[in-house]
């Protein structure tokens, strides 16, 4: 039944493969505060997005990068104002210090801003920004909705809620822009911050109405229908899923937060994933749904997943053995070294752009660009 | 196929029923049209058919609704999904997935159709609705007509025997609407599907209908024959108005039938010579017109997302003009209106608001300066309504525009008398909400009034009041520019029609010339009386009065 695929034929990669790759890159980023390595991570994921994002899908990477920049800015402001626990030697500027009572020892407001403290803030901010960039890249490469198709029917209510939520957020932004524009029609300048409060109600009401429409559409198209389930199997699947999702979340946190105990990392993640798989099996046993063009897991999927796993594995080892350059020294401030092994390891992530097949529309657009006569015109438009 | 046994529905035990006395049986293979004013309960009636009412909406349903032998009391919408396909009013908000193919397959996946059959049915549906070209495109990048066809295909693919559609053409231009309705017609005639449609613009669907259900303030009529129903219906398209006026019996429902009946009429009616310059771009004649100019656009280019949407538009609007901007979905109508009020900045070219000497560039001016020269009612009027009650809304507008207290309320009273002060703007009927939005915009007395798709969701009565109001504005020296798909509205009210295509002006001239000469944008009366230059029933009445 399933035709053998040539690995280079245009098709969409399995969304799970992209998520493994993206989480791998994020884990790699979470293990280092070396700004050069972090920049390299961002460059690698950005390049893969440029090479393999399907035409017409939202580019979530740009939004996540902006949030990342804001995170860096916030971090700098906080450290300048409150101090970051780093006692530096090079004082750049001395802010007026607010006198605090003695019992708040360790906390200060204002005071000297040191070069070392600032660099520490920048590095930490960059780490967060790089992790966000990885998540943004995955969102751009594989729509979360495609992953949702694998949610078992036993979790009907959760599935509906997640689909609605995923639609809700982008629509909220669209609505906000529309209503903000409409405010101009009543003579208001949209830059006035007091406007935000006024537009909130029409925006929220509009988005809620459309979410209800979406839920009605899913309902009347038979979502969650004819799941012949017993109360016991429902409870079992629900419990397994809760434990599973909880385990995956805690495990990921453990992996991404290098300071948490090792037990919180891979073991919890494995336990969570195990429970989630069990829930899927329990749910799928009585799931009458079928799948249209189910995504296949073939060689390119293994290679892409591996190209994300390699940087993660190398950085975890490097971090736990305190290799040079993983966490650059803070005091005194110095140019961080660039360890070539780690650079090579992160660069492996870029291989995903080669291993993954070109998405179909992008392939057609590229073919069209090379041969403008046969170029399908409407495809070039966003 | 569909049986209503004395069904009535109310949201609350004590509340007034939303629909009452629905008692009819719809046979297989018929297209039934639900006709009624806005807020009369059409959507509720449709939602009863697949059980969304009461399972999804809440409320109390009395009587029985049986669909293909299944009682909706015991079957939830999802249990009826294999029999009833339900197409919501706004296709975009009903999309669950990202691309055309996935959307078509979604329903079948939920129903558990096996993979090979699913593949085949997706392909068949793509062909049936002419979507093969766009099969892997993201849904958001499609045109309005394509989105509507995907929404129909998405429910059709799972092979229901009944198709229920709530205003399937309200957002579509005349050609795209005809496409969608032709597809429906084919489904009924080739596949024997049972189709139930609610639609405001009867002129688009009445000739496809086999049966009609009239509904007024929740009271549902028995099944009626279309020609018989139209004799008494409070809502009727121009072709019926003409037939009623001339005392034709049986009433012709289609342009073709009416044209045959009107053979003699065409010979006796005097032709009205088209006023002004016949056609073409010379009519805009910057400076030729003696009336004061309120807006001038020269070589306007506007880009959206890097793509030029308007490519060099020239347009001048004078006091007393009512200009209808027409063109297919995505031709640049809304973009033109948005740039006239400064919501979009031009890439090149100039826009000047106000008469020569006191002109204003909306791209650079502050919003408060623009509103006195050009005011726009957006496509969705509720996006400029924020307050909790009509009275608050009017007070806020007085404050916004620095007017004497009570000015806006007085304007509202003039254009829509009797709107309840205490009501929430979202609870008003579509027509009242439009009136409120229009009153807010008119309060600051802009010389140029812009309306984006004002008749979406309006019934004929509300449309009549709008037409009268726009004419009055024009005689008072305002200029009106409206973007619309509604050819009948354009025929009623426009003195001039501008047709856009691909961001360029392809026709600009008096309404009689441009509309009567166009196969896509001709109103029904013009089609019936071609080659005479008559657009509306009122004009025919005036002519017959003069002739006799």
Interface residues (C-beta under 8 A of the other chain):
Chain A: X1 X56 X57 X143 X145 X146 X149 X163 X178 X179 X181 X182 X183 X184 X185 X186 X187 X188 X189 X190 X198 X199 X201 X202 X205 X206 X210 X213 X214 X215 X216 X217 X218 X219 X220 X221 X222 X223 X224 X225 X226 X288 X289 X290 X291 X292 X293 X294 X360 X361 X378 X379 X381 X382
Chain B: X50 X52 X55 X56 X76 X77 X78 X79 X80 X81 X82 X84 X86 X88 X90 X93 X94 X95 X96 X97 X98 X101 X102 X105 X106 X107 X108 X109 X110 X111 X112 X113 X114 X115 X116 X118 X119 X122 X134 X136 X137 X138 X140 X141 X154 X155 X158 X305 X306 X307 X338 X341 X342 X343 X366 X367 X368 X370 X371 X375 X376 X377 X378 X380 X382 X383 X384 X385 X386 X397 X400 X401 X426 X440 X441 X444
